[in-house]
Amino acid sequence: MTEKEIYTGLQSVFSAVFRRQDIIITSGLSATDVPGWDSFKHVNIIIATEEYFEIKFDSSDIDAMVSIGDLAQVIAKLTA
């Protein structure tokens, strides 16, 4: 899976979870940058991402994710 495909998929996930189209997914984006991104939304993002990409995150992978770039790297690793 290419980086572009991953970011396109993440854009779709975030649009669905937040029910907004104005969030622009970049590698540096984090929870502090998005109003309403609380722990509940974080869990929803993880679940929606797993479903969209048909993967399963390890808890250690989730703990290490700080930004969208980190999330994209884990997705790349799991879909390789």
Long-range contacts (C-beta under 8 A, 24 or more apart in sequence): 1-53, 1-75, 1-76, 1-79, 1-80, 3-72, 3-76, 6-53, 6-72, 6-75, 6-76, 6-79, 7-72, 9-49, 9-52, 9-53, 9-75, 10-49, 10-68, 10-71, 10-72, 10-75, 12-52, 13-45, 13-48, 13-49, 13-52, 14-45, 16-48, 17-41, 17-44, 17-45, 17-48, 25-68, 26-68, 27-67, 27-68, 27-69, 27-72, 28-67, 28-68, 28-69, 29-67, 29-68, 30-66, 30-67, 30-68, 49-75, 53-78, 53-79, 55-79
